[in-house]
Amino acid sequence: MPTKGQKNEKGKPELYDEVKKVVAVSLTPTAQQLLKEKAKEYGLSVSEFVESIARGSIAVGKKTRQRWSLGSLLRS
Protein backbone atom coordinates (compact mmCIF):
# COMPACT_ATOMS: atom_id res chain seq x y z
CA MET A 1 0.00 0.00 0.00
CA PRO A 2 1.42 3.38 -0.92
CA THR A 3 1.93 6.11 1.63
CA LYS A 4 0.10 9.42 1.57
CA GLY A 5 0.88 11.33 -1.59
CA GLN A 6 1.81 8.23 -3.58
CA LYS A 7 -0.49 6.69 -6.16
CA ASN A 8 -1.32 3.01 -6.15
CA GLU A 9 -1.27 0.92 -9.32
CA LYS A 10 -4.24 1.76 -11.52
CA GLY A 11 -7.16 -0.57 -10.90
CA LYS A 12 -5.98 -1.68 -7.44
CA PRO A 13 -7.80 -0.61 -4.27
CA GLU A 14 -5.88 1.87 -2.16
CA LEU A 15 -7.76 2.33 1.13
CA TYR A 16 -10.89 0.23 0.70
CA ASP A 17 -11.68 -3.21 -0.70
CA GLU A 18 -12.88 -1.75 -3.99
CA VAL A 19 -11.55 0.43 -6.76
CA LYS A 20 -12.82 4.00 -6.93
CA LYS A 21 -14.61 5.16 -10.06
CA VAL A 22 -14.86 8.66 -11.45
CA VAL A 23 -18.19 10.44 -10.87
CA ALA A 24 -19.32 13.95 -11.76
CA VAL A 25 -21.02 16.32 -9.34
CA SER A 26 -22.37 19.75 -10.28
CA LEU A 27 -21.60 22.44 -7.72
CA THR A 28 -21.65 26.20 -7.65
CA PRO A 29 -18.20 27.79 -7.54
CA THR A 30 -18.88 28.77 -3.91
CA ALA A 31 -19.77 25.22 -2.87
CA GLN A 32 -16.73 23.88 -4.72
CA GLN A 33 -14.44 26.30 -2.86
CA LEU A 34 -16.06 25.51 0.50
CA LEU A 35 -15.67 21.79 -0.15
CA LYS A 36 -11.97 22.23 -0.97
CA GLU A 37 -11.42 24.30 2.17
CA LYS A 38 -13.23 21.83 4.42
CA ALA A 39 -11.30 18.89 2.94
CA LYS A 40 -8.05 20.77 3.57
CA GLU A 41 -9.05 21.33 7.22
CA TYR A 42 -9.31 17.55 7.58
CA GLY A 43 -6.04 17.01 5.70
CA LEU A 44 -7.83 15.09 2.93
CA SER A 45 -8.33 15.37 -0.79
CA VAL A 46 -11.83 16.38 -1.85
CA SER A 47 -12.38 12.82 -3.09
CA GLU A 48 -11.38 11.26 0.22
CA PHE A 49 -13.37 13.88 2.16
CA VAL A 50 -16.56 13.02 0.26
CA GLU A 51 -15.82 9.28 0.61
CA SER A 52 -15.37 9.72 4.38
CA ILE A 53 -18.70 11.54 4.66
CA ALA A 54 -20.46 8.83 2.64
CA ARG A 55 -18.94 6.06 4.77
CA GLY A 56 -19.83 7.82 8.02
CA SER A 57 -16.24 8.47 9.10
CA ILE A 58 -16.93 12.21 9.16
CA ALA A 59 -20.19 13.33 10.74
CA VAL A 60 -22.47 15.55 8.71
CA GLY A 61 -24.46 18.50 10.08
CA LYS A 62 -28.10 18.40 11.11
CA LYS A 63 -30.85 16.66 9.14
CA THR A 64 -33.27 18.80 7.17
CA ARG A 65 -36.49 17.18 5.96
CA GLN A 66 -34.99 13.69 6.03
CA ARG A 67 -31.97 14.80 3.99
CA TRP A 68 -28.51 15.63 5.19
CA SER A 69 -27.65 19.26 4.65
CA LEU A 70 -24.23 19.32 2.96
CA GLY A 71 -24.43 23.12 2.96
CA SER A 72 -24.50 23.22 6.75
CA LEU A 73 -21.43 20.98 6.88
CA LEU A 74 -19.50 23.15 4.44
CA ARG A 75 -20.34 26.35 6.33
CA SER A 76 -19.43 24.96 9.79
Secondary structure, 3 states (H helix, E strand, C coil): CCCCCCCCCCCCCCCCCCCCCCCCCCCCHHHHHHHHHHHHHCCCCHHHHHHHHHCCCCCCCCEECCEECHHHHHHC
